[in-house]
Amino acid sequence: MKPLRTILGAASSSDKIIALAEGDDPRVVEGALKARKEGVARIILVGDKAKVTALLAEQAGQDVDGIEIHDPSDSPLAEAFAAELFERRKHKGMTPEKAAEEIKHRLNYAAMLVHTGNADGTVGGAVETTSATVRAALQIIGKAPDAAMVSSFFLMLYCRDHHTVRGAHIFADCGLVVDPNEQELAEIARASAASFKALTHETPRVAMLSFSTGGSANHPKVTKVSEATQIAKSADPDLLIDGELQFDAAFVPEVAAKKAKDSPLRGEANVFVFPNLDAGNLGYKIAQRIGGAEAIGPVLQGLAKPANDLSRGCSAEDVLHMIAVTAVQAETSKTRTDAS
C-alpha cells in the first residue's frame, strides 16, 4: 500500500520517541519491535518492568537498541510527574496524594512523558478503553491552542487485489464526537483535511456526508450538513469541499455525474465527514469488515501533542502503523510550532 509506505517512510526520517502505554501487552511489544526494525521511531514501553523485560526477551532474545522500559511504580520521573499533574488538575480538586497515585496509571504516565517532552507522542488503547485513553490525553496533554476542538478519524487503506480504489481515505469522526453541531462538523472537516494532507502529502477533497445530495431531501439533519459545509468554506476558501452528499455521489464518479453534476469533487472525495458518530462508526466498520479495508485509528486530532487510541482487537501490525502515524503527527506539530 503506497500511502502506508509513505507514512512509514516519513516516520522513519523524523526520529521521534513514541511512548506505548501498554508496554506489557505482547502485541504492543511485537509492534514496538517491528517499529524498531523499520526504523519508524524510538520507543518507550510503559509497564511492569519484569513483564516487559520477559516479553522482550521472548520475542527478541536480547536487549533492543532504541527501546526503553519505564515502570511508573518506581520511575525516577514519577515524583516530578506527580507534582506536574497536581498543578495541572488542582483546579479540579486534585491533591498531591491523589496525583502521586494517579501518575502510576500507565495512561497518565505515558501522557505525562509527552507533556513534559520526554516523548513526542503516545499510543494506548490495546487494553484500555477509548474513554480512558482519551481522558488521559485531554487532561494531561490538552487541546492545541489553535484547535477549536479535539476529534478523531480513521485512515482507511485498500488492498490492491480487492479494490479498484487506490490510495488512502479519511473517515471522520468515527470514534469521539457523538453528535456534532454545524460549527463542530465544520471544524472536524477542516481538521481532517489537514490530517489527510500531513499524512499523504495529497490534496484533500472533502465530502460532507448525508442521506441527501444537493437538497434531494428536506430535513433538519440535512440542513446541519449543508450549513456546516458553508461554515468550513467561509473559514477556508481554498478548501476543496462539498456537501451535503450521499456516499455514492461522493465516491463514484458515474453516480456523481448524475446526482451531483456541479460538485467540484466529481465523485473523487478522499476525506469523508460523517454527520454523527452513529453513521461514522458504522461506516468505517462496514468498510473494514465487509469491504476489506484496513482501518488505522481512531487517530486523535486537535491535541497539543499526539496521543492516539488503538482498538482493543488490534494486531501488532496495527500497533506499528499507529506508531508511524503518531510520529508523523509529532513532526507536523513540531513544524507548525516552529513556524509560529
N, C-alpha and C positions, 0 to 999 in steps of 0.2 A: 504494500500500500504506500504509494508515493507520499501522501500527506504525512503519514506516520513516520516515514524515514526523514522527512523534512523536520518534523518536531524533534525526533531523536538526535538528528544532526545539530540542530540549533541548541539543544540542551547540552550536548557534549562540548560545545565551544564556549559555554557560559561558566563552567567550573563552579557551580553553585553547591551549597550544602543543604540537603533536604533532611529534615527530622521525621522519622517514621514513628508515630506514637505507639504503635502496637508491635514493637520490635521482637516480642517473644511469640509471635504467630509464625508458623512455618512458611505460609505463603508470603508473608511480608519479608522474611529473611531471604527466601528464594528470589523475590523480586528485587531486593537490595543487591544481591549478588549479580543478578542479571544487569542491573544498572551499572555496577562497577565494571563488569565485563565489557559493556557497551561504552563505558566512559561518560555516562549520562550525567552523573552528579556524584559528589561525595556524600556519604550517608552517616547520619546518627541514628542508631537503633535505640529507642527508649523502651525500657522494660526491666524485668528482673534479670540481674546480671548473670546469674547461674544458668537460667533458662536460655537466654540469648547466646551465651558462650557455647552451650551444648548444641544448640541448633546450628550455629556457625560451624562448629567442629564436624557435625554430622553431614552438613551439606557442602562444606568447602574443604574440610580436612586440615585447615590451618588458619592462622590469622590472615585477614584480608586487608590489604592496603586501601586506605580511603574509607574504612568503616570504623566508627567509634561506637562504644556502648555507654549509655547514660542510664543509671538506675536512680530514679527520683528519690528512693528511700534513703540513699546515702551519698547523693551527689554533692560535691563541694559547692555547687552553684545554688543549692536549694535554699539556703538562708537568704541570699540576696534576692532570689526569685520570689520568695515568700514576702519579703519587705516590699518589693515592687507590686506584687499582687494586692497587698494591703492598701498601698497608695492608690492604685487604680480603682479599687472597689469599696473603699471605706465609705463613700457617699451612699452606698447600697447596704451598709450595715456590716461590712467585712471587719473582722477583728484580726489582730496579729496571730492569735492562736488558731483561728479558723483558716487563715491564709497558709499557715505552716502545714496544716493538714491537707488543704486543697491542692497545694503545689505538688504533693506526692502523687496526685492523679496523673496518669500518663498523658491525657489530652491537654491538661493545663500546663504540665511541664513542657511538652513539645511546643505549645503555642508561645510560652514564655521564652523558649530558645529563639523563636523567630522575632518576637517583640524586642528582645534585648540585642539582636544582631548576632547571636551565636549560630543561627541557621538562617537560610534565606527563604525557606518555606517549609510547610509541614503537611503531612498526609496522614489521615486516620480513617476510621470507618470500616475496617476489615472485621472488627469485632464490636466496636462501639456503635451506637445508633447515630443516625444523621443528626437528630436533635442535639445530642450530647456533643458531637463533633463541631457542629455549627455554633453552639452556645459558647464553647471554649474559645473559638476563633473570634467571635464577636466581642466577648467580654475582655479578652486579653490583647488580641491584635487590633481589633477595632476597625471601623469603617475608614476608608481613604478620605482625606479631607475634601477631595474634589468629586467624590461619588455621592449621588443622591440617595442611593440605597445599595444593599447587598442582595444579589440574586444569583441564580445558578444556570448552568447549561450542560448539555451532553454533547460531546464531539462524536458524531456518527461517521463511521468509516465503512466502506463497502467492499466486499470480496470481489475480486476481479472476475472470477469464474461464475459468480451468481448474479451480478447486477450489470445492467447496461450503463448505469450511472457511474461516473468516476469521481475521484476526489473525496472531499470531506464536506459534511454539513454540520451546522449547529442547530440543535433543538433547545428552545428556552421558553419559559422557565419550567423545568420538569421535576424540580426537586425541592424548592424552597418557598416561593411566594405563592400563597394559596389562591387568592382572588384579587389580582392587581387592578387598581382603578386606571383611568385613562392616562394619568401622568406617570404612574408606575410602569404601565405597559410600555409607554414610550421610552422610559429610562432603560427598561430591560432590552428593548430593541437596540438602542444606541450602544449600551454596554456589550451586547452580544456581537454587534457588528465590529466593535473594536477588538474583542477577543478573537473573532474569526481572522481579522487582518493580522493580529500579532502571531497567531499560531500557524497560519497557512501562507502568509505573505500574498494573498489573493484579495481581489476587491470583493467586499461583502455585498450581497444582493438580498435585501431583507424582505421577507413576506410576512405580513401580519395576518394570521390565520383566523378564519371564522367559518360558520356554516353557510355564509353568504358570500357572493362575489359581486362587487361593484353595485350594491344596492338591490340584489336579486331577492333579498328578504328584508322585512322591516321589523326590527326588534331592538329593544334597548341594549342587548348584548352585542348586536351588530354595530350599533351606534358607538358603543365603547371602543371597539376596534378601529373603526374609521376615524374617530376623534383622536385616538392615540397615534395613529399614523400621521395625522396633520401636526400634532404636537412635536413628534420626532422630526418631521420635515422642517418645521419652523426653527427648531433648536439646531439642526444641522442640515442646511440646504444642499450640501454636497452628498448627503447620504442617499444611496440608491435604495429606495424603499417604496412599497406599495401595499395597499390594503383598503378594505377588507377583501381577502381572497380565500376561496376554498383550497384545500391542499392540492387537488389535481390541477387547478388553474395556476398554482404557483410552481408546480413540479413538472408538469408535462407540457412541452411547447405546443403540441397539437390541440390540447384542451384549452390552453391559454389563448390560442388564435381564435377560438370560438367564444369562450366565456369572458375573456379579458383582453380584447384586441388592442386596447390602448395602454396596457400595462407595460412599463419600462422593463419589467423583469422577463417578459416573454416566456414564462414558464421555466425559467432557469434560476430560480432562487437557490441560495446556499445557506441562508440563515432563516430559520422558521420560528416565528414567535407565536406561541400558543396563547389563547385568551385567558386560560386559568390553569391551575395545577392538575385538575382532573384530566383535561384534554392533553396537557403536556406529558404527564406521567404515563398515561395510557398510550399515547402516540409513540413515545420512544420505546416502550416495552413491546409493542406490536412490531415496530420496525426491527427490533433486536431479535425477538423470539420467532416471529413468522417470516420476516423479511431477511433474516440472517445478517443484519448489520452489526458491526462491533460498536458498542456504546462505551465511551470513556467518560466517567463522571459519577455523580454530579460535581462539576467544577464550579467553584465559587468565584464571583467577580464583584468588585466594589470594596474589597478589604484593603487595609493599609499595606499589608504584605500577604503573600499567598498562603492559603490554608485550604486543603481540599479533602473531599469525602469519597471514600470507596464504598462500593456495595458490599454488604456482608457475605454475598455469594461470590466475591471476587477471586480471580486466579492470580498466580504470580506474574503472568503477563500483564494483567490489569494493573498490578502494583507498579511494574516497570513503566507502563505508559503514563500512569498518573504522576510518577516521579518526574518524567520528562516534561509533561505539561506544566507542572509546578515550577520546574527550573526555568522554562521559557517565560512563564509569568513573572518570575522573580527578575529575570533580565530585563523584561519590558518595563516592570515597575521601577527598576533602577534607572533605566534610560529616561523615563518620564520625570523622575525626581531630579536627575542631573540637569535635564533641560529646563526645569522650572527654577 
